[in-house]
């Protein structure tokens, strides 16, 4: 593995893999599937105060657990 990935289990048989954008093609070649990059948007709010700051504008999003 060259970089980290995040996996979302959508059901027992279906999952989404999110590689670093620069590695999408390499991950797709390694594990198969199809590239769904153009069908989703990910906003990664990071840092020690991220949850508090996000809560001010999007309380429901701030309540999602880490990697939830």
DSSP file (Angstrom, degrees, kcal/mol; ACC not computed):
  #  RESIDUE AA STRUCTURE BP1 BP2  ACC     N-H-->O    O-->H-N    N-H-->O    O-->H-N    TCO  KAPPA ALPHA  PHI   PSI    X-CA   Y-CA   Z-CA
    1    1 A X              0   0    0      0, 0.0     3,-0.1     0, 0.0     0, 0.0   0.000 360.0 360.0 360.0 131.4    0.0    0.0    0.0
    2    2 A X        +     0   0    0      1,-0.2     2,-0.3    21,-0.1    21,-0.0   0.735 360.0   9.2 -95.4 -28.5    1.4    3.4   -1.0
    3    3 A X  S    S-     0   0    0     20,-0.1    -1,-0.2    17,-0.0     2,-0.1  -0.907  84.3 -87.4-147.0 169.4   -1.2    5.6    0.6
    4    4 A X        -     0   0    0     -2,-0.3    16,-0.8    -3,-0.1     2,-0.3  -0.426  36.5-166.5 -81.0 158.5   -4.2    5.4    3.0
    5    5 A X  E     -A   19   0A   0     14,-0.2     2,-0.4    -2,-0.1    14,-0.2  -0.947  13.9-139.0-137.4 159.3   -7.7    4.7    1.9
    6    6 A X  E     -A   18   0A   0     12,-1.7    12,-3.4    -2,-0.3     2,-0.5  -0.978  16.4-158.5-119.2 136.2  -11.1    5.0    3.6
    7    7 A X  E     -A   17   0A   0     -2,-0.4     2,-0.5    10,-0.2    10,-0.2  -0.965   4.0-164.5-119.1 128.4  -13.8    2.3    3.1
    8    8 A X  E     -A   16   0A   0      8,-2.8     8,-2.8    -2,-0.5     2,-0.7  -0.955  13.5-145.9-108.2 120.9  -17.5    2.8    3.6
    9    9 A X  E     +A   15   0A   0     -2,-0.5     6,-0.3     6,-0.2     3,-0.1  -0.796  19.6 177.3 -85.2 114.7  -19.6   -0.3    3.9
   10   10 A X        -     0   0    0      4,-2.1     2,-0.3    -2,-0.7     5,-0.2   0.745  69.2 -21.2 -89.9 -27.6  -22.9    0.5    2.3
   11   11 A X  S    S-     0   0    0      3,-1.9    -1,-0.3     0, 0.0     3,-0.2  -0.911  84.0 -77.7-161.7-177.6  -24.4   -3.0    2.8
   12   12 A X  S    S+     0   0    0     -2,-0.3     3,-0.0     1,-0.2    -3,-0.0   0.801 132.1  29.6 -61.8 -27.0  -23.0   -6.5    3.4
   13   13 A X  S    S+     0   0    0      1,-0.1     2,-0.4    -4,-0.0    -1,-0.2   0.514 113.9  65.0-110.2  -8.5  -22.1   -6.8   -0.3
   14   14 A X        +     0   0    0     -3,-0.2    -4,-2.1     2,-0.0    -3,-1.9  -0.958  52.4 163.7-127.0 133.5  -21.4   -3.2   -1.3
   15   15 A X  E     -A    9   0A   0     -2,-0.4     2,-0.4    -6,-0.3    -6,-0.2  -0.984  26.5-137.8-143.5 155.9  -18.7   -0.8   -0.2
   16   16 A X  E     -A    8   0A   0     -8,-2.8    -8,-2.8    -2,-0.3     2,-0.5  -0.937  14.4-157.3-111.9 135.5  -17.1    2.4   -1.4
   17   17 A X  E     -A    7   0A   0     -2,-0.4     2,-0.7   -10,-0.2   -10,-0.2  -0.960   2.9-165.2-113.1 128.1  -13.3    2.9   -1.3
   18   18 A X  E     -A    6   0A   0    -12,-3.4   -12,-1.7    -2,-0.5     2,-0.1  -0.881  12.3-179.3-115.2 100.2  -11.9    6.4   -1.2
   19   19 A X  E     -A    5   0A   0     -2,-0.7   -14,-0.2   -14,-0.2     5,-0.1  -0.421  48.2 -73.9 -84.0 169.3   -8.2    6.6   -2.1
   20   20 A X    >   -     0   0    0    -16,-0.8     3,-2.7     1,-0.1     4,-0.4  -0.447  53.4-115.2 -55.2 136.0   -6.2    9.7   -2.1
   21   21 A X  G >  S+     0   0    0      1,-0.3     3,-1.2     2,-0.2     4,-0.3   0.816 115.1  56.9 -51.8 -36.5   -7.3   11.4   -5.4
   22   22 A X  G 3  S+     0   0    0      1,-0.2    -1,-0.3     2,-0.1     4,-0.2   0.666 109.9  46.4 -71.2 -13.8   -3.9   11.1   -7.0
   23   23 A X  G <> S+     0   0    0     -3,-2.7     4,-2.6     1,-0.1     5,-0.3   0.306  77.2 108.3-108.6   8.1   -4.0    7.3   -6.4
   24   24 A X  H <> S+     0   0    0     -3,-1.2     4,-2.6    -4,-0.4     5,-0.2   0.916  81.9  45.3 -54.2 -50.6   -7.6    6.6   -7.7
   25   25 A X  H  > S+     0   0    0     -4,-0.3     4,-2.4     1,-0.2    -1,-0.2   0.903 113.4  49.9 -62.7 -42.2   -6.5    4.9  -10.9
   26   26 A X  H  > S+     0   0    0      2,-0.2     4,-1.8     1,-0.2    -1,-0.2   0.900 112.6  46.8 -64.1 -40.9   -3.9    2.7   -9.2
   27   27 A X  H  X S+     0   0    0     -4,-2.6     4,-2.6     2,-0.2     5,-0.4   0.919 111.6  51.1 -67.7 -42.7   -6.4    1.6   -6.5
   28   28 A X  H  X S+     0   0    0     -4,-2.6     4,-2.3    -5,-0.3    -2,-0.2   0.908 111.1  48.5 -59.9 -42.3   -9.0    0.8   -9.1
   29   29 A X  H  < S+     0   0    0     -4,-2.4    -1,-0.2    -5,-0.2    -2,-0.2   0.860 113.9  47.8 -64.3 -35.5   -6.5   -1.3  -11.1
   30   30 A X  H  < S+     0   0    0     -4,-1.8    -2,-0.2    -5,-0.2    -1,-0.2   0.875 130.0  16.1 -76.2 -38.6   -5.4   -3.1   -7.9
   31   31 A X  H  < S-     0   0    0     -4,-2.6    -3,-0.2     1,-0.3    -2,-0.2   0.511  96.9-136.0-117.3  -6.0   -8.9   -4.0   -6.5
   32   32 A X     <  +     0   0    0     -4,-2.3    -1,-0.3    -5,-0.4     2,-0.2  -0.413  52.2 111.2  84.1-162.7  -11.3   -3.5   -9.5
   33   33 A X        -     0   0    0     -2,-0.1     2,-0.3    -4,-0.1    -1,-0.1  -0.499  69.3 -67.8  89.7-161.9  -14.6   -1.8   -9.3
   34   34 A X        -     0   0    0     -2,-0.2     2,-0.6     2,-0.0     0, 0.0  -0.970  39.8-107.9-134.3 151.2  -15.5    1.5  -10.9
   35   35 A X        +     0   0    0     -2,-0.3     3,-0.2     1,-0.1    -2,-0.1  -0.654  33.5 172.4 -78.9 118.8  -14.4    5.1  -10.3
   36   36 A X    >   +     0   0    0     -2,-0.6     3,-2.2     1,-0.1     4,-0.2   0.090  39.1 120.6-111.0  20.2  -17.3    7.1   -8.7
   37   37 A X  G >  S+     0   0    0      1,-0.3     3,-1.2     2,-0.2    -1,-0.1   0.847  71.0  55.5 -54.9 -38.6  -15.2   10.2   -8.0
   38   38 A X  G 3  S+     0   0    0      1,-0.2    -1,-0.3    -3,-0.2    -2,-0.1   0.447 102.5  58.8 -78.9   3.4  -17.5   12.4  -10.1
   39   39 A X  G <  S+     0   0    0     -3,-2.2     2,-0.3     0, 0.0    -1,-0.2   0.334 104.6  45.8-110.8   6.1  -20.6   11.4   -8.1
   40   40 A X    <   -     0   0    0     -3,-1.2     2,-0.4    -4,-0.2     0, 0.0  -0.936  57.7-150.1-145.5 166.1  -19.5   12.5   -4.7
   41   41 A X        -     0   0    0     -2,-0.3     2,-0.5     2,-0.0    -3,-0.0  -0.997  10.7-164.9-139.0 132.6  -18.0   15.3   -2.7
   42   42 A X        -     0   0    0     -2,-0.4     2,-0.5     2,-0.0    -2,-0.0  -0.978   2.6-169.0-120.8 128.8  -16.0   14.9    0.5
   43   43 A X        -     0   0    0     -2,-0.5     2,-0.8     2,-0.0    -2,-0.0  -0.970   8.4-160.9-116.8 116.2  -15.2   17.8    2.8
   44   44 A X        -     0   0    0     -2,-0.5     2,-0.7     2,-0.0    -2,-0.0  -0.843   3.1-167.4-101.4 104.8  -12.6   16.9    5.5
   45   45 A X        +     0   0    0     -2,-0.8     2,-0.3     2,-0.0     6,-0.1  -0.830  21.9 175.6 -92.6 117.4  -12.8   19.3    8.4
   46   46 A X        +     0   0    0     -2,-0.7     3,-0.2     4,-0.1     2,-0.1  -0.803  19.3  70.7-126.3 161.2   -9.6   18.7   10.4
   47   47 A X  S >  S-     0   0    0     -2,-0.3     3,-1.5     1,-0.1     4,-0.4  -0.346  84.6 -71.3 118.2 164.3   -7.8   20.1   13.4
   48   48 A X  T 3  S+     0   0    0      1,-0.3     4,-0.2     2,-0.1    -1,-0.1   0.724 132.1  37.3 -64.5 -22.2   -8.2   20.2   17.2
   49   49 A X  T 3> S+     0   0    0     -3,-0.2     4,-2.5     1,-0.1    -1,-0.3   0.247  84.9 108.7-110.3  11.1  -11.1   22.7   17.0
   50   50 A X  H <> S+     0   0    0     -3,-1.5     4,-2.8     1,-0.2     5,-0.2   0.911  77.7  47.4 -58.4 -49.2  -12.8   21.3   13.9
   51   51 A X  H  > S+     0   0    0     -4,-0.4     4,-2.1     1,-0.2    -1,-0.2   0.909 114.0  47.9 -62.3 -42.6  -15.8   19.8   15.6
   52   52 A X  H  > S+     0   0    0      2,-0.2     4,-0.9     1,-0.2    -1,-0.2   0.919 115.0  44.7 -64.3 -44.6  -16.5   23.0   17.6
   53   53 A X  H >X S+     0   0    0     -4,-2.5     3,-0.5     1,-0.2     4,-0.5   0.891 113.3  50.2 -68.8 -39.3  -16.2   25.2   14.6
   54   54 A X  H >X S+     0   0    0     -4,-2.8     4,-3.3    -5,-0.3     3,-1.4   0.872 102.0  62.8 -66.1 -36.3  -18.2   23.0   12.4
   55   55 A X  H 3< S+     0   0    0     -4,-2.1     4,-0.4     1,-0.3    -1,-0.2   0.799  93.7  63.6 -59.3 -29.2  -21.0   22.8   15.0
   56   56 A X  H << S+     0   0    0     -4,-0.9    -1,-0.3    -3,-0.5    -2,-0.2   0.790 121.1  19.1 -67.2 -27.1  -21.5   26.6   14.6
   57   57 A X  H << S+     0   0    0     -3,-1.4    -2,-0.2    -4,-0.5    -1,-0.2   0.646 140.1  22.4-116.6 -22.5  -22.6   26.2   11.0
   58   58 A X     X  +     0   0    0     -4,-3.3     4,-2.2    -5,-0.1     3,-0.3  -0.562  59.9 172.9-147.3  76.4  -23.6   22.5   10.7
   59   59 A X  H  > S+     0   0    0     -4,-0.4     4,-1.2     1,-0.2    -4,-0.1   0.850  81.4  54.1 -58.9 -37.5  -24.5   20.9   14.0
   60   60 A X  H  4 S+     0   0    0      1,-0.2     4,-0.4     2,-0.2     3,-0.3   0.915 110.4  46.8 -64.0 -41.2  -25.8   17.7   12.5
   61   61 A X  H >4 S+     0   0    0     -3,-0.3     3,-1.2     1,-0.2    -2,-0.2   0.886 108.9  55.1 -66.5 -38.0  -22.5   17.2   10.6
   62   62 A X  H 3< S+     0   0    0     -4,-2.2    -1,-0.2     1,-0.2    -2,-0.2   0.750 101.9  59.2 -66.6 -23.3  -20.5   18.0   13.8
   63   63 A X  T 3< S+     0   0    0     -4,-1.2     2,-0.3    -3,-0.3    -1,-0.2   0.577  78.2 107.5 -82.7  -9.9  -22.3   15.3   15.6
   64   64 A X  S <  S-     0   0    0     -3,-1.2     3,-0.1    -4,-0.4     4,-0.1  -0.528  76.5-117.7 -69.0 129.7  -21.1   12.5   13.2
   65   65 A X    >   -     0   0    0     -2,-0.3     3,-2.8     1,-0.2    -1,-0.1  -0.225  44.9 -71.8 -66.5 159.9  -18.5   10.4   15.0
   66   66 A X  T 3  S+     0   0    0      1,-0.3    -1,-0.2     2,-0.1     0, 0.0  -0.278 123.2   0.0 -52.8 128.6  -15.0   10.2   13.7
   67   67 A X  T 3         0   0    0     -3,-0.1    -1,-0.3     1,-0.1    -2,-0.1   0.723 360.0 360.0  57.2  25.2  -15.0    8.2   10.4
   68   68 A X    <         0   0    0     -3,-2.8    -3,-0.1    -4,-0.1    -2,-0.1   0.433 360.0 360.0 -81.9 360.0  -18.8    7.8   10.9
